Amino acid sequence: MIRTIIVDAGDTHDSIKPPNGLEGVIATFGNISAYTRDDGHLKQSWETEHLVAARIPFAIPLSWDRSQSVRGIFCHILLAPLVSELFTRIHQERLSREIRSYCGCYNYRPKRQSDELSTHSWGIAIDLNSETNRQGSNGDMHPEIVALFREYGFVWGGDWPGKSKEPMHFQYCTGY
């Protein structure tokens, strides 16, 4: 069973800085390869030691089952207070309606078309509104949502060039 802790927003806006590159991600969020079993799967201890549920102030429908929704985002423990604070700001700015679906945060997997681990593997990337923000498209992510994520240190995949453009994706690191 995965142990989760609900983390509420606090004054964490500047408590952690986005790392740069794979080395920075490992130094900040942990060496995930130390938790990889010989068969390539991840040990359960990674999740119990590094991940928690960050409470958010409004429900977001799941992209793959819109009859269900989430009120917490399973992410890296160091990022959880920031995620709670960010989604509280989104709610306070009356932008909650612009987040139409939640597509995930933590997911141990490689990047698309790569052997490198995705930032989702550390629980430091969030995908939203996937139905209208497919990879390679311009999407329709609300500019104020993008601005808030940037303010909190996230990189927006909608800024990436060509086929790698991914407007549903926000990650808490640069250069990776």
Backbone hydrogen bonds in HBPLUS format (Angstrom, degrees):
<---DONOR---> <-ACCEPTOR-->    atom                        ^
c    i                          cat <-CA-CA->   ^        H-A-AA   ^      H-
h    n   atom  resd res      DA  || num        DHA   H-A  angle D-A-AA Bond
n    s   type  num  typ     dist DA aas  dist angle  dist       angle   num
A0053-ALA N   A0005-ILE O   3.16 MM  48  5.74 134.4  2.38 130.4 142.7     1
A0007-VAL N   A0053-ALA O   3.14 MM  46  6.56 145.1  2.26 148.6 158.2     2
A0055-ARG N   A0007-VAL O   3.01 MM  48  5.65 154.7  2.07 140.4 148.5     3
A0015-SER N   A0012-THR O   2.93 MM   3  4.99 171.7  1.94 117.3 120.0     4
A0174-THR N   A0019-PRO O   2.86 MM 155  6.31 159.0  1.90 155.2 162.3     5
A0021-GLY N   A0174-THR O   2.75 MM 153  6.16 161.8  1.78 151.5 155.3     6
A0025-VAL N   A0021-GLY O   2.99 MM   4  6.31 154.5  2.05 150.9 158.7     7
A0026-ILE N   A0022-LEU O   2.91 MM   4  6.16 165.7  1.93 157.2 160.1     8
A0027-ALA N   A0023-GLU O   2.89 MM   4  6.06 160.7  1.93 146.3 152.3     9
A0028-THR N   A0024-GLY O   2.92 MM   4  5.99 149.9  2.01 144.0 151.7    10
A0029-PHE N   A0025-VAL O   2.75 MM   4  5.64 167.2  1.76 154.6 159.1    11
A0030-GLY N   A0026-ILE O   2.88 MM   4  4.66 142.4  2.02 124.0 129.5    12
A0034-ALA N   A0031-ASN O   3.08 MM   3  5.75 152.2  2.16 116.2 123.4    13
A0035-TYR N   A0032-ILE O   2.89 MM   3  5.33 157.3  1.95 112.9 120.6    14
A0036-THR N   A0033-SER O   3.24 MM   3  5.05 167.9  2.26 102.4 105.0    15
A0043-LYS N   A0035-TYR O   2.80 MM   8  5.42 166.9  1.81 166.7 171.3    16
A0037-ARG N   A0041-HIS O   2.73 MM   4  5.46 167.2  1.75 175.7 178.0    17
A0040-GLY N   A0037-ARG O   2.99 MM   3  5.36 162.4  2.02 116.4 119.7    18
A0046-TRP N   A0043-LYS O   3.15 MM   3  5.94 158.0  2.20 119.7 124.3    19
A0047-GLU N   A0044-GLN O   3.07 MM   3  5.57 117.6  2.48 110.9 123.5    20
A0048-THR N   A0044-GLN O   3.23 MM   4  6.60 164.7  2.26 154.5 158.7    21
A0049-GLU N   A0045-SER O   2.95 MM   4  5.85 148.8  2.05 141.8 149.0    22
A0050-HIS N   A0046-TRP O   2.91 MM   4  5.77 144.5  2.03 148.5 156.8    23
A0051-LEU N   A0047-GLU O   3.05 MM   4  5.11 151.7  2.14 137.7 139.1    24
A0077-ILE N   A0050-HIS O   2.74 MM  27  5.53 157.0  1.79 145.2 146.0    25
A0052-VAL N   A0075-CYS O   2.89 MM  23  5.71 158.0  1.94 165.6 170.8    26
A0075-CYS N   A0052-VAL O   2.85 MM  23  5.71 151.7  1.93 174.5 169.4    27
A0054-ALA N   A0073-ILE O   2.85 MM  19  5.05 171.5  1.86 131.0 132.4    28
A0073-ILE N   A0054-ALA O   2.89 MM  19  5.05 152.4  1.96 133.9 140.5    29
A0056-ILE N   A0071-ARG O   2.95 MM  15  5.33 162.5  1.98 139.0 135.0    30
A0060-ILE N   A0070-VAL O   2.96 MM  10  5.34 153.2  2.03 144.6 153.1    31
A0070-VAL N   A0060-ILE O   2.83 MM  10  5.34 153.0  1.90 142.1 145.9    32
A0102-TYR N   A0061-PRO O   2.77 MM  41  6.03 153.8  1.83 156.5 164.0    33
A0062-LEU N   A0068-GLN O   2.88 MM   6  5.88 163.6  1.90 145.2 145.5    34
A0063-SER N   A0102-TYR O   2.93 MM  39  5.54 155.7  1.99 150.2 144.1    35
A0068-GLN N   A0065-ASP O   2.90 MM   3  5.80 169.1  1.91 130.3 133.5    36
A0076-HIS N   A0123-GLY O   3.02 MM  47  4.84 162.4  2.06 126.0 122.8    37
A0079-LEU N   A0076-HIS O   2.97 MM   3  5.31 135.1  2.17 108.4 120.9    38
A0080-ALA N   A0076-HIS O   3.02 MM   4  6.16 131.8  2.26 151.6 165.8    39
A0083-VAL N   A0079-LEU O   2.91 MM   4  6.15 157.7  1.96 158.8 166.3    40
A0084-SER N   A0080-ALA O   2.97 MM   4  6.17 166.0  1.99 157.9 160.9    41
A0085-GLU N   A0081-PRO O   2.97 MM   4  6.16 159.2  2.02 144.2 150.2    42
A0086-LEU N   A0082-LEU O   2.82 MM   4  6.02 160.4  1.86 151.3 156.8    43
A0087-PHE N   A0083-VAL O   2.98 MM   4  6.18 170.0  1.99 155.9 157.7    44
A0088-THR N   A0084-SER O   2.96 MM   4  6.08 142.2  2.11 141.7 152.6    45
A0089-ARG N   A0085-GLU O   2.95 MM   4  6.26 153.8  2.02 147.5 154.2    46
A0090-ILE N   A0086-LEU O   2.92 MM   4  6.29 156.2  1.98 149.2 156.2    47
A0091-HIS N   A0087-PHE O   3.03 MM   4  6.15 155.2  2.10 137.5 143.7    48
A0092-GLN N   A0088-THR O   2.82 MM   4  6.09 160.9  1.86 151.3 156.9    49
A0093-GLU N   A0089-ARG O   2.83 MM   4  5.97 149.6  1.93 152.8 160.1    50
A0095-LEU N   A0090-ILE O   2.92 MM   5  5.26 166.2  1.94 166.3 163.3    51
A0094-ARG N   A0091-HIS O   3.00 MM   3  5.09 155.6  2.06 108.8 113.3    52
A0098-GLU N   A0095-LEU O   2.86 MM   3  5.43 154.0  1.93 118.2 126.6    53
A0099-ILE N   A0096-SER O   3.03 MM   3  5.58 162.3  2.06 115.9 121.6    54
A0129-ASN N   A0101-SER O   2.90 MM  28  4.78 163.0  1.93 131.9 135.0    55
A0103-CYS N   A0127-ASP O   2.90 MM  24  5.02 163.6  1.92 146.7 142.0    56
A0127-ASP N   A0104-GLY O   2.93 MM  23  5.52 161.0  1.96 165.2 169.6    57
A0107-ASN N   A0120-HIS O   2.95 MM  13  5.11 159.3  2.00 114.7 118.3    58
A0118-SER N   A0109-ARG O   2.89 MM   9  5.93 178.8  1.89 149.2 149.5    59
A0111-LYS N   A0116-GLU O   2.75 MM   5  5.87 157.0  1.80 164.0 164.7    60
A0121-SER N   A0118-SER O   2.95 MM   3  5.49 154.1  2.02 111.7 119.1    61
A0122-TRP N   A0119-THR O   3.26 MM   3  5.66 145.1  2.39 106.9 114.5    62
A0124-ILE N   A0119-THR O   3.28 MM   5  5.76 169.1  2.29 149.8 149.0    63
A0123-GLY N   A0120-HIS O   2.97 MM   3  4.80 146.2  2.09  97.2 107.9    64
A0172-TYR N   A0124-ILE O   2.83 MM  48  5.45 157.2  1.88 165.4 172.8    65
A0126-ILE N   A0170-PHE O   2.76 MM  44  5.26 156.7  1.81 154.5 162.5    66
A0170-PHE N   A0126-ILE O   2.90 MM  44  5.26 144.3  2.03 145.9 157.4    67
A0128-LEU N   A0168-MET O   2.86 MM  40  5.00 153.1  1.93 135.4 142.1    68
A0132-THR N   A0129-ASN O   3.36 MM   3  6.11 148.1  2.46 117.9 123.4    69
A0133-ASN N   A0130-SER O   3.30 MM   3  4.91 164.6  2.33  98.7 103.3    70
A0137-SER N   A0134-ARG O   3.10 MM   3  5.63 158.5  2.15 135.6 137.6    71
A0136-GLY N   A0165-LYS O   2.58 MM  29  4.83 169.2  1.59 150.0 154.0    72
A0145-ILE N   A0142-HIS O   3.01 MM   3  5.37 129.5  2.28 108.5 121.6    73
A0146-VAL N   A0142-HIS O   3.13 MM   4  6.52 161.5  2.17 155.5 160.8    74
A0147-ALA N   A0143-PRO O   2.91 MM   4  6.09 157.3  1.96 141.6 148.2    75
A0148-LEU N   A0144-GLU O   3.02 MM   4  6.16 154.8  2.08 139.1 144.9    76
A0149-PHE N   A0145-ILE O   3.00 MM   4  6.28 168.6  2.02 157.0 159.7    77
A0150-ARG N   A0146-VAL O   2.96 MM   4  6.19 162.9  1.99 153.3 158.3    78
A0151-GLU N   A0147-ALA O   2.89 MM   4  6.09 154.9  1.95 145.1 152.5    79
A0152-TYR N   A0148-LEU O   3.09 MM   4  6.38 141.5  2.24 146.1 155.7    80
A0152-TYR N   A0149-PHE O   3.12 MM   3  5.20 128.2  2.40  96.4 109.8    81
A0154-PHE N   A0149-PHE O   2.97 MM   5  5.29 157.8  2.02 148.2 140.9    82
A0153-GLY N   A0150-ARG O   2.88 MM   3  5.03 163.0  1.91 111.9 115.4    83
A0155-VAL N   A0171-GLN O   2.76 MM  16  5.28 165.6  1.78 158.1 160.1    84
A0171-GLN N   A0155-VAL O   2.94 MM  16  5.28 158.0  1.99 147.1 153.8    85
A0159-ASP N   A0156-TRP O   3.13 MM   3  5.91 169.3  2.14 121.9 124.9    86
A0157-GLY N   A0169-HIS O   2.80 MM  12  5.02 178.1  1.80 150.9 151.2    87
A0160-TRP N   A0157-GLY O   3.18 MM   3  5.40 160.6  2.22 107.0 113.0    88
A0166-GLU N   A0157-GLY O   2.80 MM   9  4.52 172.5  1.80 114.4 115.9    89
A0164-SER N   A0161-PRO O   3.22 MM   3  5.95 132.5  2.46 145.2 145.3    90
A0165-LYS N   A0162-GLY O   3.14 MM   3  5.66 160.6  2.18 113.4 119.4    91
A0169-HIS N   A0166-GLU O   3.05 MM   3  5.71 167.3  2.07 128.2 132.2    92
